[in-house]
Amino acid sequence: MSELSNITFKEVCDRLEAAQNVLILTHMRPDGDTLGSAFALRTLLRSLGKRAEVINSDDTIPKRLKFIFGVDSLRPETLPNDFTPEYIVSVDVSTSKLLDLIEPEYGDKVDLAIDHHELGSPFAKETYVGDVGACGEIIVDIFREFKSRGHDVLDRSAATALWAAICTDTGSFKFEAVTAETHMRIAELHRAGINHSEIARRLYDSRPISQIRATRAALNALHFYNNSRVAVINFTQAMMKENDVSREDIEDIISLTRGIEGVEIGMSIKQSPDHPTLYKVSMRSNRVADVAKLCAVFGGGGHKRAAGCTLNADNEKLAEAALIEVIERELCELDAAGAFEGADAL
Ligand SMILES: [Mn+2]
């Protein structure tokens, strides 16, 4: 449990057990973790005879994640007319800003935030932040606790959503945050009868052709700094148009920068479609550098190995220069401290 928590895990379960008419909020640009966690929690609450609904700010759910809910949209308009929320829970939302368009209405009304991000700004009346790689892991634990309270309600569809949540948020179980406990939770999902191989195929192995075009353009734009220890892809709106690709198609180009021998920090910079001078940045660290710290310089945050921020600049080159200056200064300090020596030991 993190310092951001002001209630215990058991209290989280008590609150959910007592709650009625639960509205579950997910973060903007929804990922597998927020959607999978929300769907599974909705299943749990409905299995207990309660009403529960999920909403999101965005127009569409990414194609590869549609199987989790089986619907195109979770916008507030999709809520049933006769549903009045009495208890509001957010999942995988580290700051109310991430509620985006639904923030004005719900940002200050959240009763319980269930999350796993170390660097957040608490906004809910009660917050529980678990020390786990995916929010979905906390939801598995909630199912487990309800089972011990006599409600064994983990079904195949909820287990499918939770497997997708945990797999996507742990980089297919490759990230540092994965523990023996993560795999124990996954074992429980397997016992609920999931077809993990088919879920993985839907998530990773049926990419749209537009995404392949995006990958090709991104690799053409890939370049390096600091003796090839920093890899960067700067994706502009002009590139989006030239290659006829959508935001979703370039969502994961950051992984192209990170998976290269010798690279310590990978970075993607994406120009905003609405504000040409606004740039959205993702950073990944392979071994030693703390990219959450680097992103914090620009008002962002995240985890040591994966973080993000946004910044304003007159053009994409200036945005990149500002970021590279901070990155190179950090690498210089880490070099001076000998931080990379022995970093390869298993
Ligand atoms: Mn997450």
Residues whose N, C-alpha, C, O or C-beta is under 5 A from the ligand:
A	BS01	MN	D33 D92 A134 C135 D169
